[in-house]
């Protein structure tokens, strides 16, 4: 008897594993909402966020009315240098590999001049990490306003750090006052990228006996409106709340994982609250406001590694839950689809580049030995190459010319690799040929990462994710 199974998922829809995780052993799965369960059209959302902030600045007298949102200006996981007014990308060791001052990318010599002895350390107040896709609007506006600041067009006494603070506060006010979210509720079709595979993935997990918990920082009225629109009006479920054993809004992550805030029960559709004393009750879509991770564990009768938490924010969702309550963690990183697609598109060119770099390394090694021979000859020490001095010098010049010609072939291939898929900043998980700063954080805190929650549909609720053997330089 021959059984036919579902085809393997494309690479873009796989679940990638840093730390071995047996999903069958997981008893409960918690989910963030924004950019986790509900994905937005990033450029549409961020353009409107940008415009809201720009309007606030214009009302304060800033000359920003003519500024236009540029979706390619920044990407998630870049870092703002509030001391020099730059946006930078660093590798896993904190060394800056690319930077922009204003809207201009710095040349290599400028990069060395500014960051030769500087290491990005996010514990230092100098640096501001663009954690999520919600950061793109403020990052773009920061670059543009740095140019205005340099031209003396912004209020006197304002520094680069002050500039970031003003922009972030304006963005926070936009979210708090709810004007942007009101637009989204009024016209979700324009903002939301609906994933038709999402309900099946969640129902598979629920039917496998796993408790599902929604833990979001969004308010009740926004959560209810968006979840109802996506799951009921777009995806045909009779009730979005029936999916969940607990629904927690305004969780105030990362404090949700770090503190002991009280929890309130939501008692009606208007979001009215009453204090909840004792352990919260799980089941039947019970709705809560605030609280903390310990209360969720008590409500579910679980703790630590029994629970997997899935979110898009490397610090508030993944780092905090891993470090403090030791939940298993999954990071949703939609950009990984573009990274994987770029790798696939460039596979032949990258194979050619690798072969050329092997040739280059062989030539460089030969040239190094010839130079050592010339050095020893000058100092009267034993030589390492047989041949007349004139022959050695001629071979040195020939190899230098050959390497120069090889570099002309290598350079465009290397540049294409460094600028894909993002035209300015390249792949999110790479900084040059090394891992990026966010890649290091993902390795450290995310047990698994995936581009969409619905990728679990390809894996099944009983999947055993095994991390690959770590690669070390001497393994090659």
N, C-alpha and C positions, 0 to 999 in steps of 0.2 A: 504494500500500500504506500503510495507516495502522497505526502502532504505538501500543499503549496502555502507558503508563508508570505506575509506582506513584504514587499521589497525593502531593502535597506534604505535608510534615509540618505538624502544628499548630504555632503559634508557640511553644508551651511546649517543643516537642521540637526546635527548631532549634539549630544551632551558630552562635554569635554571634562576630563577628570584630573584633578590635582592630587586628591587624597581619596583612597579607596572608600567607597560608600555602597553599602548594601541597602538598596531602597526597600527591599522586602522587610527589613528590620525597623524601618521608620514607622512610627505609630501615628504621627500627626505632621501635617505640613502647613506652615504659615506662609501667607502671601502678602506682599505689598500690593498696592493697586496701581498708582501712576507709573507708567513706563515699565510695569511688570505684568500685571493682568491686562491693563489697558494701555496700548501703545498709541502714541499720537503721531500725526504727521509733523515731524520735528520742525521743519522750516516754517510751517504755517503757525504752529504754536509760538515758536521763538520769535517770529516776525511780529506777532501781535504783542508779546511780552516786551520786546524791544520798543515798539511804538508807544506802549503805555508809559514806559520809563522815560522815553524821549520827551513825551508830552509834559511829564512832571518837571523835567529839567528846563524845558522851554518856559513853563510857567514861572520858574524861579529866575528867569532872565538869562539862561545859558544860550549861546548861539548854536543850537543843535537842530533847528527846524529842518535844515536841508540834508541832514545825515540820513543815510539809507542803510537798511539792514543787509549785511553781506553774510549769507549762510556758510560761505567757505572760509571766513576769517579765522575761526577757531574750531576746535573739536573738543569733545569731552577728554578729560584726563591731562589737559595742559595745566600749567602752573603760572599764576601771576606773581611776578617779582615786584612787590610793592615798594622796594627801595629804588630800583632803576626804572620802573614803569614799563617793564617788558613782559611779554607772554613767552614762556619757554616750554620746551619739551626736554625731559631728562631721561636718562637710562635708569636701569634698576639700581645703580650705585649712586644716583643723584647727580651725575655729571651732565651738564647741559649740552645737548646735541643740536638743538635748533632754537632760534629765538626771533621774536619780532619786536621792534620798537615802533609804536603806532601801528600803521598798516604795512610797514616795510620789513621784510625779512632781513636779518643781519647777515652780512658777509662773514666768511670764515675767520678773517683776521679780526673783525669786530667781536665775534663770539669768543675768540681766545683772549682778547684784551679784557673783556668784561667778566669772563667766567673761568679763567685759567685756574684760579685758586678757590673757586666757589663750589660748594656741594649743596644741592637742594635737600633741605631737611624740613619736612612738613611740621615738625614740632616748633620750628622757629616762626615767629609772627611775621617775618618778612615774606613768607610764601603763602599763597592762597590757592588751594587745589580746586580745579573745576570738576567736581565729583560726578555730576550727572548731566543729562541732556538739557536740563533746565538751566544750565550754566552758560549755554551758547550765546544767549541774547546779551547777558551782562559782559561776557568776554569780548564780543564784537564791539559793544559800545565803549568798553574800556580802551581798546586799541584806538578807536576814533577820537575819544576825548583826550587821550594822551597827546595826540597831535595838537589839539586845541590848547591844552595846557602848556605845551612847549612854545606855542605861538603867543602866549600871554593873553589868551582870549577868555580864560576862566577866572573866577574870583581870585583876587590876590591872596597869597598865603596858603593856597591849596597845594598839597603835595601829592605824589603818586599814591601813597597809602590812603590819604584823605579821599582822593578821587574814587578809589575802589569802594571805600566805606559808603560814600554818598550814593553810588550806583546800586550797591547791594541793598541799602536801606530803601531806595526807591522801588526796587524790584520786590522786596519783602512787603512793602505797603500795597503794591499792586495785587499781590496774592491775598493779603489780609483783608483788604477792602472788597475783594471779590468781583471786581469789574470784569477781569479777564475770564474768570470761571463762569460768570453769568453769560458771557458770549458763547462759551463752549456748550453750556447747557442748552442755550437757545438754538444752536446750530451744530450739534455734535458731528454731523456728517462731514463738515469741513475740516474738523480737527482730528478725528479718531480713525486710526487704521485698524479696522476690525479683522480679527483672526478667526476664520470659521472653524478651525480645528480646536480652539480653546476649550469649549464645553466638554468635548469627548475626553480630553486629557484629564480634566478635573473629575469627571464622573467615573472614569476608570479608577482613579485614586480613591474616591469616596466608596465605590463599590468593592474595592479591595480591603475595606475596613479602616482606612486611614481617616483620622479626624482632620477637617479642613478649617483653618482659622484665617480670617482676613484681618490684617493689622496695618492700618494706613494712617498717615498723618493728616489726611484730608478730612474736611468737616462732613457731618452726617448728610446734609442736604445735597452736597456735591457728590458724595459717595453713592447715595441712594439713586440720584438722577442718572449718573453715568453707568453704574452697574445695571440698573434696570434697562437703560437704553441699549447697552451692548448685549446683555444676556437674554433679555426678553424680546425687545423690539427687533433686534438685528439677528439674533441667533436662535430665537424661537423657544427658549425655555419658559415653562409656565411661571416660575418664580426664581429670581436670582438668589434670594435669601435661603431657599431650600438647599442650596449647595453647601452652606456653611454651618459648622457647629458653633462658631462664635464669630461675631463681627465687632471689631474694635476700631473706632474712629478717633481722630485727634490723639493718636498714641504718643506724640511728641518724641519719636525716635530721634536720636539714639538714647535719650533719657529713659525711654521705656525699658531698655535692657539694663540700664545702669542704676536706676533708682527704685523707689517704693511709692510712687504716686498712687493716690486712691482711685478707685474705679466707680463709675456711675452707670446706672442702667438707663437706656433710652426707652421711654415709655410710650411714645406715639410717633406718628409720621412727621410731626413738626420738629422732632428732635429734643423734646423736653426731657429733663433729667431728674433722677432721684438717686440719692446715695445708695450704694449697695454695701451692705455689711456682711463680712464673712467671705467665703469662697464663691466666686461667680459660678453660675450654672451654664454648662455647655449643652448644646443641642437645640434643634428647631430654629436655627438662625437667630439666636439670642444676641441682642445689640447692646454694646457698651461704649462708654466714652472714657478715654484715659486708661489708667491702670498701669500694670507693669508685668514683666515676663514671669515673675514668680507666681502671680495670680493665675496666669494662663496655665502654668504647669500644674497648679493645684486643681484648677477646674477640670483639666484633662486627666489628672492622675498620672502624669508623665513628668520626665525631667531630662535635661541635658541632651544626650545623644539620641533620645527617642524622637526628637523633634527636628525637622528640617525647615529652615526659614529661607524663603526665596524673595530676593529684592534686587533693585537696580543700583542702589547707592552703596558704594564700596565701604564707606564708613558707617553711616547710620543704620544700614541693614545688615551688612556682612561682618565688618570688623567688630562692631559692638556686640552682636549676638554671639559671635564666635569667642571673643575674648572674655566676656563677662559671664554668660550663662552656659557656654559650651554647647549651644545648639549646633547641629550640622548646618552647613550654609551652601547656598547656590546663588550665583550672581547672574542676572539677566543682562546681557551685553549685546544689544541688537547690532552694533557695528561689526561684530565678529563675522556676520554674513558677508559684508563687503570685503573684509580682510581675506576670508577664505576664497571668495570669488576672484580677488586680485591674484592670489597665489596660483589658482588654477589657470587663469589667463596667461600668467607669466611663466608657467612651468618650463616651457622649452627655452625661453630666454634665460631663466635662472640656471638651468642645466648648462647652457652655453657659458654663462658668467662664471659658474663654479669651475668649469674646465679651464677657462682663461685664467682664473685666479690661481689654479694649480700650476699652470705654465708660468705665470708671473712669479710665483713663489720659488719655482725651480731656477729661474733666471736670476732672481734676487739673491738666492743662496750662492749660486756660482759667482756672481759679482762680488759678494761679500768675501769669499775666499780669495779672489784675485786682489781685492783691496788690502786684505790682510797680508798677502804675499808682498805687495808693493811697500806696505808699511814696514814689514820686517826687513826687507831689503834696504830700506833707507836707514834703518837703525843697526844694520849689520848683524841681524839675528837669523837663525835658521829659516829658510824659506819653506812654503807649503805647496808651491806649484813648481813643476818642472817646466823649463822654457826660458828663452831669452827675455830680458826685461822689456825689450821693444815689443815682443809678441804679447806679453802680459798687458802692457799699456794699450796696445791695439785692440785686444780682446775686451778690455774694460770699456773702451769707447764704443765698440760694436754692441756690447750688451746694453749700454746706456741708451743707445739709439733704438734697439729692439724693444726695450722696456717703454720708451716714449711712444713708439708706434702702438704697442699693446695697450697702453693707457688710453689712447684715443678710441680704441674699440671698447674697452671696459667702461669708460666714463658714462656714456649714454645708457648702458644697461644698468649700471649701478644707480644712476639718477632715476631711471624709470622705476626701479624697485623701491627706492627711498620715498617716492612721491605717490605711491599707490596704496590704498585707493583715494586718500585725501590729497588734493593737489598741492597743499602747502605743508601739511604735517605728517603725511604718510599713514601707515597702519597704526591703529590704536595700541596694539600690543608690541610694537617695535619702535626703537629709537636708533636709527641707523641699522647696523647688523645685530645689535644687542636687544635684549628685552627692555621694554619701557618701564617707567616708574609704576604705572598702574598694573602692568603685567606682574611685577614683583609683589604688589599688594594682593593681587588676585591669587597668586601662588600661595601666599602666606595665609590668607583668610578664607578664601572660597574653596570648599571641598570640590565643587563642580561649577562649571559655568556653561551657559547656553544662550542662544540668541532670542528664544521665545519660550514661554511656559509651555506652549503646545508641542515643543520638541519632546516633552515627556511622553507624548502619544506614541512616538516611534520607539521609545525605550521600554514601555510597560511598567506597571507599579512594582514588579518583582525584579527589576534590573539590578545587576551587580556591576557597578562602575569601578573599574580597576585603573589605578594610575599607572602610566607607563614608567619604565625604568628611567631614572634620571640620567641625563647625558652629562658626562664630565669630559674635560678636554683630553684626558689620556684614554678615553674610551674609543676615540676615533682611530 
